[in-house]
Amino acid sequence: MLNFDEKRFLRIQSGAVSHAGGLYRAVQECIEQGAENLFFLGTGGAAILMMPAAQLLQRQSSFPTFLEMTAEVVLTGHRALGPKSIVVVPSLSGTTKESVAAMEYCRTKGAKVISLIGHAETPLAKGADYAFVNFAEDDTSCESFYLQSLIIALAVMNLHGEYADFDDTIQELVRLPHALLSIKKAYEEKAERVAEEIKSEPYHIVTGAGSTWPEAFYYGMCILEEMQWIRTRPVHSSDFFHGTLELVEKGVSVLLFKGEDAARPLVERVERFLPEYTDKVRVFDTVEFELPGISDKVRTLISPVILATIFERISAHLEVKRNHPLSTRRYYKRVAY
């Protein structure tokens, strides 16, 4: 595979799952000490990657869960944030300015902070009540963050008697990194074709729903825009027909992210509409990928993980074909802002 280290990928994703026991104990201790709600407070892409876990808790658990704009909470406060709160702060670098400020703010409110970071000896590693370090880099962080936040959500549900299969699910997730590697290998040829097809596109509409919407949002904003300087319009499939559809015409590229949860019909509605109006519709459907040893129940939880793993392969080819390394920036961490 192009520019890919198989051992590194397996080490990072297995490392994410290896934190399951520690994450469970951290959540358990917080709840035993009186925690009554949970906040996901990340910044930028890391915040987006928390969305599937937050949605899972908000829709299937009685434990109050909040997904907020971190910088706003520090400025405005939040009535529910206090000594009975668990706050999850993800940051690959462990130094993200807004996230460090959020951690410090939450600590002053008496909340317990769980940090998910890629590097030790950083502010978010040292300042959190519970710090979980799993080294990753931009090309491997998506799956790692998705998995760790999912484990936190399932731990909360298990402790509240809402998800009895926690241990069995973790055993399936232990097998997942090797299954994802197989998907990458099988998808390599198609990934190159997709990259070739889209390398000159100046603009994409990117859409998804349910647990695939965060990955659509993330890939548009953090990869195509930040790392490739390609304009995008991420839009939730349920909002597609309330504005964005008017931008669709022949030659407009639309990327559809289809998962396996209850929101799938929302993407399928967009999929049915598009062919009559544009000749550039590309569908990425997790159903097409085999995952030996992974049950249908767990598959519904990991659609964004599967999409992240195939789009990493597309990105690897895209940066070569466009002669634009994913690490190239004009402003991000290069100028004051």
N, C-alpha and C positions, 0 to 999 in steps of 0.2 A: 504493500500500500504506500501511496505517495506521502512522504514526509510524516511517517507515523511510527511510533515506538510501541509495539504491542505490550511489552513487559511493563512499561510505564503506565499505560492505560489500565491494565489489570491491577497493578499495584494501587493506583489512585481510587478506582471504583471499589475495589475490595476493601481499601482503607475506609471509605465512607461507610460501608456496611458494618465493618468491624467496630464502629462506634455505637452500634445498636444497644449493647448492654449499658454502656456509660450514659448514653442519652436517656435511656429508660430510667435509670437510677436517678439522674438529675431531675427529670420531670417528677418522678415519684417523691423525691425529697421535697421539692417545691410544693407539691400538693399536700403532702403530710404536714408541712409547715404553714398551711393555710391559703395557698394560692387558689384564686377563684376565677382567673381569666388569663388569657395569653395574647401577647402582641407579637406580630412579626414586624420588625423595624429594620429594614435594609435600605440600601441606596442603589439607584440605578438598576443594572442588570441583576445584581444579587437580590434585590427586593422583588423583581419580577419572578425570579425562580422560586420564591416562597409562596407564590399565589396558589398553585395546586394544593399544597398542604393546608393553607388557610381556607380555601374553598371546601375542602373535605371536612374540616372541623365545623365550619359555619353551617354546612348543609346536613351533616350526619351526626353531629355531636351536640350534647346539651351544654358543653363547656364553652362559655363565651370567648370568641376569638376575633381579634381585630387585625386588619392589614391596613396600615396607615402610611401616609407620606411622611417619612421620618423627619425631614427638616421642618415640616409644618408642626408636628407634635411638639418639638422642642420650643417653637415660638408661641404656640397657642395653648399647649397643655391638652390633657384629655381626662375627662371626668373619671373614666374607669381605670386609669393608670395610677398605680400606687403600691403600697406594701403587699397587696394580695395579687400582684401581677407577676407572671413569667414573661420575660421579654427575650425573644430570639433575634440576635443581631448577626447576619451573615456578612462576611467581607473576605474576598480572596486574599487581598494584601494584608488585612488586619490593621490597616492604617487609614481607611477611607474617612475623610474629614467629618462628613455629616454623620457617619455611623459612630465614630468615636464620641462626638458630641451627644448623640442620642444615648449611648451607653452611660455617659457621665450624668446626663439629665435623669435617666431612669434610676440610677443608683441613688440620686438625691431624693427620689420619691419613694425609696424603700423597696423597689422592685428587684427581683432576682433576675440576673442577666445570664443567658446562655449564648456564647459566641461560637459561630462556625467559621473558622478561618483556615487559610492555607499556609500560614507562617507563624511559628512561635516567636517569642521575644518581640512582640508588637503590642501596641496599646490595647487592642481588643483581646489579645491573649492574656495580657497581664491584668486587665481591669475587670474582666467578667467574673461572675461567681463560679461559672462552669465554662471552661474553654475547651473546645474540641478542634484540634489541629489535624487537618488532612491535606498535606501538600498537594497542590494542583496548579495547573496553569490555564490560560484562557481556553485552550482547546479541550480541556478535560473537566473544567469546573462545573459545567451545566449538570451533567449526570450526578456528580458528587453532591451538589447542593440540593438537587431534586430528591435524591435518596435520603440524605440526612434530615431534611425537613419532613419528608414523608414518615420517617421513623418516629420523629417527635410527635406528629399528628396521631399515628397509630398507638403510640405509647399513652397519650392522653385518653384516647378512646378506650383502650384496654383497661386503664386504671378506673374508668368510669363505667365499666361493664358494657361498653358499646362495641367492642371488637374483640371477640374471644380468640381469634386465630392469629394473635400477634406472633407467637413463637414459630408457627408454621410459615407465616408470611416472611419472617426474617430468614428462615432456612431457604425459601425460594429466592430471596434477594441475594443470598450468598452465592447462588448459582448464576445470578444475572450477569455479572461482568463478563464471564466467558461466553454467554449467549449473545451479549452485545457485540463482543469482538467478532463472533461469527457473522452477525448482521453486517458489520462494517466490511468484512472481507467479501461477502456476497454482493454488497451494494457498490463496491468500488468502481466497477465498469460503468454502472448507471450514473453514479455520482459525477464521473468525468463527463458523461454525455450532457447531464443537466447543466454543469458548469459551462460547457461549451455553448449550450443553447442560450444561457442567460448572461454571458460575460459582457455583452454590449448593451444590455437593457439599461436605459437610463432611469427606470422607475418601476416599482412593483407595488401592487396592492397585496397585502399579506393578511390572511384571515383564518380564524379558527374559533372553536367554542369549547366550553367546559375546560378540561385540563390541557387541551391543546392551544387554547388562546394565549396563555402565558408564553409558550414557546414561539408562537407566531409573532407576538409583540416583541419578545426578546430578539429573535433572529432579525426582524426588520430594523429595530433600533440599535442593537448592540453589535451586530455583525455587518449587515449591509450598509447601515448608515455610518456607524463609528469606524468600522474597520475596512470598509470598501468605498465609502463616500458615495454611495448610491442612494438616491431618494426613495423613500418608501411611504406607504400609507397603511400601517397596521390598523385593522378594524375588526372588532368582534363580529362574528357572523350574524348575530341577532340584530346588530346595528347596520349591517351592510345595506339593507333596503331602506335606510332612513338617511340617505345622503350620498354615500360612497358609490352606489350603483350608477349615479349620473356621470361618474368619471370613466365608466367602462365603455370602450369603443374598440374597433379593430386595431390591433397592434399594442393594446395595453396588457401588460403581463400581470396575471393574478396567480398567487401561490396559495393553495388551500391545504390546511393542516387538519387531517381527519384522525380522530382517536376512537376509542372503543367504549366511552362512557355514555351516559344518558343524553348528553348534548350533541351527539353525532348528527341527528337529523337537521340541526341548524346549519351545519356545514353542507350537508347534502342538498339543502334548499338552494344555497348559493351555487353549488355545483350544477344543479339543473338549469339555473338561469343563464349561466355565463356563455355556453357554447354558441348561442345564437348571436352574441354581440361582440365577442372577442375570439381571436384565433390563438391566443396565448394563455391557455389555462393549464396549470400544472398541479396535479393532485398528489399529495404525500399521505398515504394511508397506512396506519400502523398494522392494520389487519393483514397486510401483505407479508409481514415478517414473522418467520418462525422463531419461537422461543421455547425450545425443549425444556421441560421441567418447570415451566411457569404456568400456573393455572389461569383460567379465564378470569377469576376473581381478581387476581393480582395484576393481570394485564390491564384491567380497567383503571388501575392506580398508576400505571407507569407509561401511559401513552406519551407524555412529554419527554420521558427519558429516551424512549425509542427514537422519537423525532430528533432529539438533540444529537443522538449518536450517528444518525445518517446525515444530518446537516453539517456535522463536523467534517465529513468526507467531502461534501459538496464545497465547503469553504476552502478546504485544502487545495482542491483543484482550481477553484475560482481565483485565489490569490496568485497562482502561477500563470493562469491564462490571461489575467488582467495586468500582470506584472505590478501588482500592488500588494505587498506583504501585509498580513493581518496586523502586524505590529506597528504599521506606519500611522502616525497621528499628526495633525496640524496643531491642535490645541490641547487635547486631553493630557494632563500632567506635563504640559510643555510650556504653558503660559499661565499667568496669574488670572484667576477668575473666581 
